[in-house]
Amino acid sequence: MALPSVVVLPLLIVVAAGVYYIYNEVIHFMSQSIVRNKVVVITDAVSGLGTECAHLFHKGGARLILCGNTWDKLESLYDQLTKDSDPSQTFAPKLVIVDFSDMDSMEDVVSEVVDCYGCVDVLISNSSMKLKAPVQSVSLEMDRNIMDINYFGPSTLAKGIIPTMISRRSGHIVLVNSIQGRLAVPFRSSYAASKHAVQAFFDCLRAEVKEYGIEVSTISHTFINASEPPPEEGPAPKTNAVAAFIRSQLVHGVSPSVLANEIMQMVNRKRKEVVLAHPIPRVALYLRSLFPSFLFAVLAAGAKDSVLNEQMQ
């Protein structure tokens, strides 16, 4: 006896959801097994995303080298990871102080990182400094500081680690970048410039080291959002509706846990490039290539509205 269609459709949905769940669990298990015993370096490990990556890769049995610019926070993360872990299944992380704003220290940093295990299998370059300000108000010193942290630091660390990967003819470098490495948004000139620069560097690096069996991946996200934004108080200021909607979508974030899982998947599947963004930012990327004048007009309208709103407050 055939089942009625009103029963078949929900049944198919439940079965599909079950298959999808099992598939994700299998992929997650395989991802963790891939990183077991691998030497994984995570920069800015004390940030929200860095901490999520540290927990995920530590649970997968990786030999972690955690980098950060604050020793107390690194020790706190170390305690979190080792408190309830099984020593027979996991490794105690090694800690290295890394401050990309101090480029003179980078040679010693590279040596210390490599000396931890003698090699590096995976480098997750996660460090970032953000700034929102009109172009004319940003000093040259601030520009240089942002470029050090967002571009010169990650590129210098990668350059220092690459020789060990070339000698072993294996390795994986993951750049956690921003969608603003592809799409410039008003009032973020220095940040967007640094993100464009580091994106170009790692794109070039990908082609250059492919022959040595080294993978280079980049992941571009809109914004790392650890919590929901608080509701605005009072009446909303008048603004261009289209510009306001696009601007809000461009900064709509992803959670650190989602981003960390995506990084684990990239390492497992050796994916070259991932864009974690909602539809509007993705459309904006296409508009930048296909209809740049329209996108420029929308962004300019949004920038004008922002200036007027600030003047009225």
C-alpha positions as a Markdown table, in Angstrom:
| # | Residue | x | y | z |
|---|---|---|---|---|
| 1 | Met | 0.0 | 0.0 | 0.0 |
| 2 | Ala | 1.5 | 3.3 | -1.1 |
| 3 | Leu | 2.0 | 6.0 | 1.5 |
| 4 | Pro | 0.1 | 9.3 | 1.0 |
| 5 | Ser | 2.1 | 12.3 | -0.3 |
| 6 | Val | 1.4 | 14.2 | 2.9 |
| 7 | Val | 3.5 | 11.6 | 4.8 |
| 8 | Val | 6.2 | 11.0 | 2.2 |
| 9 | Leu | 7.4 | 14.6 | 2.1 |
| 10 | Pro | 8.1 | 15.0 | 5.9 |
| 11 | Leu | 9.7 | 11.5 | 5.8 |
| 12 | Leu | 12.0 | 12.5 | 3.0 |
| 13 | Ile | 13.0 | 15.7 | 4.9 |
| 14 | Val | 13.8 | 13.7 | 8.1 |
| 15 | Val | 15.8 | 11.2 | 6.1 |
| 16 | Ala | 17.7 | 13.9 | 4.3 |
| 17 | Ala | 18.4 | 15.7 | 7.5 |
| 18 | Gly | 19.7 | 12.5 | 9.1 |
| 19 | Val | 22.0 | 11.7 | 6.2 |
| 20 | Tyr | 23.3 | 15.3 | 6.3 |
| 21 | Tyr | 24.0 | 15.0 | 10.0 |
| 22 | Ile | 25.8 | 11.7 | 9.7 |
| 23 | Tyr | 27.9 | 13.1 | 6.8 |
| 24 | Asn | 28.9 | 16.1 | 8.8 |
| 25 | Glu | 29.9 | 13.9 | 11.8 |
| 26 | Val | 32.0 | 11.7 | 9.6 |
| 27 | Ile | 33.7 | 14.6 | 8.0 |
| 28 | His | 34.3 | 16.2 | 11.4 |
| 29 | Phe | 35.9 | 12.9 | 12.7 |
| 30 | Met | 38.1 | 12.5 | 9.6 |
| 31 | Ser | 39.2 | 16.2 | 9.9 |
| 32 | Gln | 40.4 | 15.6 | 13.5 |
| 33 | Ser | 42.2 | 12.4 | 12.5 |
| 34 | Ile | 44.0 | 14.3 | 9.7 |
| 35 | Val | 45.7 | 16.7 | 12.2 |
| 36 | Arg | 46.7 | 14.0 | 14.8 |
| 37 | Asn | 50.4 | 14.4 | 15.6 |
| 38 | Lys | 50.7 | 17.3 | 13.2 |
| 39 | Val | 52.6 | 20.4 | 14.3 |
| 40 | Val | 50.1 | 23.3 | 14.1 |
| 41 | Val | 51.1 | 26.9 | 14.7 |
| 42 | Ile | 48.2 | 29.4 | 15.6 |
| 43 | Thr | 49.0 | 33.1 | 15.7 |
| 44 | Asp | 46.9 | 35.3 | 18.0 |
| 45 | Ala | 45.7 | 32.2 | 19.7 |
| 46 | Val | 44.3 | 34.2 | 22.6 |
| 47 | Ser | 41.6 | 35.8 | 20.4 |
| 48 | Gly | 38.1 | 34.4 | 20.1 |
| 49 | Leu | 38.9 | 32.6 | 16.8 |
| 50 | Gly | 42.4 | 31.5 | 18.0 |
| 51 | Thr | 41.0 | 30.0 | 21.1 |
| 52 | Glu | 38.3 | 28.1 | 19.2 |
| 53 | Cys | 41.0 | 26.8 | 16.8 |
| 54 | Ala | 43.2 | 25.8 | 19.7 |
| 55 | His | 40.5 | 23.7 | 21.3 |
| 56 | Leu | 39.5 | 22.1 | 18.1 |
| 57 | Phe | 43.0 | 21.2 | 16.9 |
| 58 | His | 44.1 | 20.2 | 20.5 |
| 59 | Lys | 41.1 | 17.8 | 20.7 |
| 60 | Gly | 42.2 | 16.4 | 17.3 |
| 61 | Gly | 45.6 | 15.4 | 18.7 |
| 62 | Ala | 47.7 | 18.1 | 17.1 |
| 63 | Arg | 51.0 | 19.3 | 18.5 |
| 64 | Leu | 50.1 | 23.0 | 19.1 |
| 65 | Ile | 52.4 | 26.0 | 19.1 |
| 66 | Leu | 50.2 | 28.8 | 20.4 |
| 67 | Cys | 51.4 | 32.4 | 19.7 |
| 68 | Gly | 50.2 | 35.6 | 21.3 |
| 69 | Asn | 51.5 | 38.9 | 22.6 |
| 70 | Thr | 50.3 | 38.4 | 26.2 |
| 71 | Trp | 51.9 | 35.7 | 28.3 |
| 72 | Asp | 49.2 | 35.6 | 31.0 |
| 73 | Lys | 46.5 | 35.0 | 28.4 |
| 74 | Leu | 48.6 | 32.3 | 26.7 |
| 75 | Glu | 49.1 | 30.5 | 30.1 |
| 76 | Ser | 45.4 | 30.8 | 30.8 |
| 77 | Leu | 44.6 | 29.1 | 27.4 |
| 78 | Tyr | 47.2 | 26.5 | 28.2 |
| 79 | Asp | 45.5 | 25.7 | 31.5 |
| 80 | Gln | 42.1 | 25.4 | 29.7 |
| 81 | Leu | 43.4 | 23.0 | 27.1 |
| 82 | Thr | 45.3 | 20.7 | 29.5 |
| 83 | Lys | 42.9 | 20.8 | 32.5 |
| 84 | Asp | 40.6 | 17.9 | 31.4 |
| 85 | Ser | 42.5 | 16.5 | 28.4 |
| 86 | Asp | 43.8 | 13.0 | 28.1 |
| 87 | Pro | 47.7 | 13.0 | 28.0 |
| 88 | Ser | 47.6 | 9.8 | 26.0 |
| 89 | Gln | 45.5 | 11.4 | 23.3 |
| 90 | Thr | 46.7 | 15.0 | 23.3 |
| 91 | Phe | 49.9 | 17.0 | 23.6 |
| 92 | Ala | 50.6 | 19.9 | 25.9 |
| 93 | Pro | 50.8 | 23.0 | 23.8 |
| 94 | Lys | 54.0 | 25.1 | 23.5 |
| 95 | Leu | 53.8 | 28.8 | 24.0 |
| 96 | Val | 55.6 | 31.5 | 22.0 |
| 97 | Ile | 55.3 | 35.3 | 22.5 |
| 98 | Val | 54.7 | 36.9 | 19.0 |
| 99 | Asp | 54.2 | 40.7 | 18.6 |
| 100 | Phe | 53.8 | 41.6 | 14.9 |
| 101 | Ser | 54.1 | 45.3 | 15.8 |
| 102 | Asp | 57.7 | 44.6 | 16.8 |
| 103 | Met | 59.2 | 43.5 | 13.4 |
| 104 | Asp | 62.7 | 43.5 | 14.8 |
| 105 | Ser | 61.8 | 40.5 | 16.9 |
| 106 | Met | 60.6 | 38.4 | 14.0 |
| 107 | Glu | 63.8 | 36.6 | 13.3 |
| 108 | Asp | 64.0 | 35.3 | 16.9 |
| 109 | Val | 60.3 | 34.4 | 16.8 |
| 110 | Val | 60.7 | 32.3 | 13.7 |
| 111 | Ser | 63.7 | 30.5 | 15.3 |
| 112 | Glu | 61.7 | 29.8 | 18.5 |
| 113 | Val | 58.7 | 28.5 | 16.6 |
| 114 | Val | 60.8 | 26.2 | 14.4 |
| 115 | Asp | 62.9 | 25.0 | 17.4 |
| 116 | Cys | 59.7 | 23.8 | 19.2 |
| 117 | Tyr | 59.5 | 20.6 | 17.1 |
| 118 | Gly | 62.0 | 21.2 | 14.3 |
| 119 | Cys | 59.3 | 21.6 | 11.7 |
| 120 | Val | 55.8 | 23.0 | 11.1 |
| 121 | Asp | 53.0 | 21.1 | 9.3 |
| 122 | Val | 50.2 | 23.7 | 9.5 |
| 123 | Leu | 50.5 | 27.5 | 10.0 |
| 124 | Ile | 47.2 | 29.3 | 10.8 |
| 125 | Ser | 47.9 | 33.0 | 10.3 |
| 126 | Asn | 45.1 | 34.6 | 12.3 |
| 127 | Ser | 46.5 | 38.0 | 13.5 |
| 128 | Ser | 44.6 | 41.1 | 12.6 |
| 129 | Met | 44.2 | 44.8 | 13.7 |
| 130 | Lys | 41.1 | 46.7 | 12.7 |
| 131 | Leu | 40.6 | 50.5 | 12.3 |
| 132 | Lys | 37.6 | 52.5 | 11.3 |
| 133 | Ala | 38.3 | 56.2 | 10.6 |
| 134 | Pro | 38.2 | 58.7 | 7.8 |
| 135 | Val | 41.3 | 58.6 | 5.6 |
| 136 | Gln | 42.5 | 62.1 | 6.5 |
| 137 | Ser | 42.5 | 61.3 | 10.3 |
| 138 | Val | 44.8 | 58.3 | 10.1 |
| 139 | Ser | 48.4 | 59.0 | 10.8 |
| 140 | Leu | 51.4 | 57.5 | 9.0 |
| 141 | Glu | 52.4 | 55.8 | 12.2 |
| 142 | Met | 49.0 | 54.1 | 12.5 |
| 143 | Asp | 49.2 | 53.1 | 8.8 |
| 144 | Arg | 52.6 | 51.5 | 9.4 |
| 145 | Asn | 51.4 | 49.7 | 12.6 |
| 146 | Ile | 48.4 | 48.2 | 10.8 |
| 147 | Met | 50.6 | 47.1 | 7.9 |
| 148 | Asp | 53.1 | 45.5 | 10.3 |
| 149 | Ile | 50.3 | 43.5 | 12.1 |
| 150 | Asn | 48.2 | 42.6 | 9.1 |
| 151 | Tyr | 50.7 | 42.2 | 6.4 |
| 152 | Phe | 54.4 | 42.3 | 7.2 |
| 153 | Gly | 54.1 | 40.1 | 10.3 |
| 154 | Pro | 52.1 | 37.2 | 8.7 |
| 155 | Ser | 54.2 | 37.4 | 5.5 |
| 156 | Thr | 57.5 | 37.4 | 7.5 |
| 157 | Leu | 56.5 | 34.5 | 9.6 |
| 158 | Ala | 55.4 | 32.5 | 6.5 |
| 159 | Lys | 58.7 | 33.3 | 4.8 |
| 160 | Gly | 60.6 | 32.0 | 7.9 |
| 161 | Ile | 58.6 | 28.7 | 8.1 |
| 162 | Ile | 58.5 | 27.9 | 4.4 |
| 163 | Pro | 62.1 | 26.6 | 4.2 |
| 164 | Thr | 61.3 | 23.8 | 6.7 |
| 165 | Met | 58.2 | 22.9 | 4.6 |
| 166 | Ile | 60.2 | 22.9 | 1.4 |
| 167 | Ser | 62.8 | 20.6 | 2.9 |
| 168 | Arg | 60.1 | 18.1 | 3.9 |
| 169 | Arg | 58.1 | 18.8 | 0.7 |
| 170 | Ser | 54.8 | 19.1 | 2.7 |
| 171 | Gly | 53.0 | 21.7 | 4.7 |
| 172 | His | 49.8 | 23.8 | 4.8 |
| 173 | Ile | 49.5 | 27.6 | 5.3 |
| 174 | Val | 46.1 | 29.0 | 6.1 |
| 175 | Leu | 45.5 | 32.8 | 6.0 |
| 176 | Val | 42.5 | 34.0 | 7.9 |
| 177 | Asn | 41.8 | 37.2 | 6.0 |
| 178 | Ser | 38.8 | 39.5 | 5.6 |
| 179 | Ile | 36.4 | 40.0 | 2.8 |
| 180 | Gln | 37.8 | 43.6 | 2.8 |
| 181 | Gly | 40.9 | 42.0 | 1.3 |
| 182 | Arg | 38.7 | 41.8 | -1.8 |
| 183 | Leu | 36.2 | 44.6 | -1.3 |
| 184 | Ala | 37.1 | 48.0 | 0.1 |
| 185 | Val | 34.5 | 49.6 | 2.4 |
| 186 | Pro | 34.5 | 53.4 | 3.3 |
| 187 | Phe | 36.3 | 54.5 | 6.5 |
| 188 | Arg | 38.5 | 51.4 | 6.6 |
| 189 | Ser | 41.2 | 52.5 | 4.2 |
| 190 | Ser | 44.2 | 51.3 | 6.1 |
| 191 | Tyr | 42.6 | 48.0 | 7.2 |
| 192 | Ala | 41.4 | 47.2 | 3.7 |
| 193 | Ala | 44.8 | 48.2 | 2.2 |
| 194 | Ser | 46.6 | 45.8 | 4.5 |
| 195 | Lys | 44.1 | 43.0 | 3.8 |
| 196 | His | 44.4 | 43.5 | 0.1 |
| 197 | Ala | 48.2 | 43.3 | 0.4 |
| 198 | Val | 48.3 | 40.1 | 2.5 |
| 199 | Gln | 45.7 | 38.5 | 0.1 |
| 200 | Ala | 47.9 | 39.2 | -2.8 |
| 201 | Phe | 51.0 | 37.9 | -1.0 |
| 202 | Phe | 49.5 | 34.6 | -0.2 |
| 203 | Asp | 47.9 | 34.2 | -3.7 |
| 204 | Cys | 51.4 | 34.6 | -5.1 |
| 205 | Leu | 52.9 | 32.3 | -2.5 |
| 206 | Arg | 50.3 | 29.6 | -3.4 |
| 207 | Ala | 51.6 | 29.4 | -7.0 |
| 208 | Glu | 55.3 | 29.5 | -6.0 |
| 209 | Val | 55.3 | 26.7 | -3.4 |
| 210 | Lys | 52.8 | 24.3 | -5.2 |
| 211 | Glu | 55.7 | 22.4 | -6.8 |
| 212 | Tyr | 57.0 | 21.6 | -3.3 |
| 213 | Gly | 53.8 | 19.9 | -2.1 |
| 214 | Ile | 52.9 | 22.9 | 0.1 |
| 215 | Glu | 49.2 | 24.0 | 0.2 |
| 216 | Val | 48.2 | 27.7 | 0.7 |
| 217 | Ser | 44.6 | 28.5 | 1.6 |
| 218 | Thr | 42.8 | 31.7 | 2.3 |
| 219 | Ile | 39.5 | 32.2 | 4.1 |
| 220 | Ser | 37.7 | 35.5 | 3.8 |
| 221 | His | 35.0 | 36.3 | 6.2 |
| 222 | Thr | 32.8 | 39.4 | 6.8 |
| 223 | Phe | 33.2 | 39.9 | 10.5 |
| 224 | Ile | 33.9 | 37.7 | 13.5 |
| 225 | Asn | 31.0 | 38.1 | 15.8 |
| 226 | Ala | 31.2 | 36.5 | 19.2 |
| 227 | Ser | 27.7 | 37.8 | 20.3 |
| 228 | Glu | 24.6 | 39.3 | 18.9 |
| 229 | Pro | 24.8 | 43.1 | 18.6 |
| 230 | Pro | 22.8 | 45.1 | 21.1 |
| 231 | Pro | 19.6 | 46.7 | 19.9 |
| 232 | Glu | 19.8 | 50.3 | 19.0 |
| 233 | Glu | 18.2 | 52.8 | 21.4 |
| 234 | Gly | 16.1 | 55.6 | 20.1 |
| 235 | Pro | 14.9 | 56.4 | 16.6 |
| 236 | Ala | 17.2 | 55.2 | 13.8 |
| 237 | Pro | 18.9 | 58.1 | 11.8 |
| 238 | Lys | 17.7 | 58.7 | 8.3 |
| 239 | Thr | 19.9 | 57.1 | 5.7 |
| 240 | Asn | 19.9 | 55.8 | 2.2 |
| 241 | Ala | 18.0 | 52.5 | 2.4 |
| 242 | Val | 20.0 | 50.6 | -0.2 |
| 243 | Ala | 23.3 | 51.8 | 1.1 |
| 244 | Ala | 22.4 | 51.1 | 4.7 |
| 245 | Phe | 21.2 | 47.5 | 3.9 |
| 246 | Ile | 24.4 | 46.7 | 2.0 |
| 247 | Arg | 26.6 | 48.2 | 4.7 |
| 248 | Ser | 24.8 | 46.2 | 7.4 |
| 249 | Gln | 25.3 | 43.0 | 5.4 |
| 250 | Leu | 28.9 | 43.7 | 4.8 |
| 251 | Val | 29.6 | 43.6 | 8.5 |
| 252 | His | 27.2 | 40.8 | 9.4 |
| 253 | Gly | 29.5 | 38.4 | 11.2 |
| 254 | Val | 30.2 | 34.7 | 11.6 |
| 255 | Ser | 30.8 | 33.1 | 15.0 |
| 256 | Pro | 34.4 | 32.0 | 16.0 |
| 257 | Ser | 33.2 | 28.3 | 16.3 |
| 258 | Val | 31.8 | 28.3 | 12.7 |
| 259 | Leu | 35.0 | 29.8 | 11.4 |
| 260 | Ala | 37.2 | 27.4 | 13.3 |
| 261 | Asn | 35.4 | 24.4 | 11.9 |
| 262 | Glu | 35.7 | 25.8 | 8.4 |
| 263 | Ile | 39.5 | 26.1 | 9.0 |
| 264 | Met | 39.6 | 22.5 | 10.1 |
| 265 | Gln | 37.7 | 21.5 | 6.9 |
| 266 | Met | 40.2 | 23.5 | 4.8 |
| 267 | Val | 43.1 | 21.7 | 6.3 |
| 268 | Asn | 41.4 | 18.4 | 5.8 |
| 269 | Arg | 40.2 | 18.9 | 2.2 |
| 270 | Lys | 43.1 | 21.2 | 1.2 |
| 271 | Arg | 40.7 | 23.8 | -0.2 |
| 272 | Lys | 42.4 | 26.8 | -1.8 |
| 273 | Glu | 39.9 | 29.5 | -1.0 |
| 274 | Val | 36.7 | 30.0 | 1.0 |
| 275 | Val | 34.5 | 33.0 | 1.3 |
| 276 | Leu | 32.3 | 33.0 | 4.4 |
| 277 | Ala | 29.8 | 35.7 | 3.7 |
| 278 | His | 26.1 | 36.3 | 3.4 |
| 279 | Pro | 24.5 | 36.8 | -0.1 |
| 280 | Ile | 24.8 | 40.6 | -0.1 |
| 281 | Pro | 28.6 | 40.7 | 0.4 |
| 282 | Arg | 28.9 | 38.0 | -2.3 |
| 283 | Val | 26.8 | 40.1 | -4.7 |
| 284 | Ala | 29.0 | 43.1 | -3.9 |
| 285 | Leu | 32.0 | 41.2 | -4.9 |
| 286 | Tyr | 30.5 | 40.4 | -8.3 |
| 287 | Leu | 29.3 | 44.0 | -8.7 |
| 288 | Arg | 32.9 | 45.1 | -8.1 |
| 289 | Ser | 34.0 | 43.2 | -11.2 |
| 290 | Leu | 30.9 | 43.5 | -13.4 |
| 291 | Phe | 29.3 | 46.8 | -12.5 |
| 292 | Pro | 31.9 | 48.8 | -10.5 |
| 293 | Ser | 30.3 | 52.2 | -11.1 |
| 294 | Phe | 27.1 | 51.1 | -9.5 |
| 295 | Leu | 28.9 | 49.7 | -6.5 |
| 296 | Phe | 31.0 | 52.8 | -6.1 |
| 297 | Ala | 27.9 | 55.0 | -6.2 |
| 298 | Val | 26.2 | 52.9 | -3.5 |
| 299 | Leu | 29.2 | 52.9 | -1.2 |
| 300 | Ala | 29.7 | 56.7 | -1.7 |
| 301 | Ala | 26.0 | 57.3 | -0.7 |
| 302 | Gly | 26.6 | 55.2 | 2.4 |
| 303 | Ala | 29.7 | 57.1 | 3.3 |
| 304 | Lys | 27.9 | 60.4 | 2.8 |
| 305 | Asp | 25.1 | 59.3 | 5.1 |
| 306 | Ser | 27.6 | 58.3 | 7.8 |
| 307 | Val | 29.2 | 61.7 | 7.7 |
| 308 | Leu | 25.9 | 63.5 | 7.9 |
| 309 | Asn | 24.7 | 61.3 | 10.8 |
| 310 | Glu | 27.9 | 62.0 | 12.8 |
| 311 | Gln | 27.5 | 65.7 | 12.2 |
| 312 | Met | 24.0 | 65.7 | 13.5 |
| 313 | Gln | 24.8 | 63.9 | 16.7 |
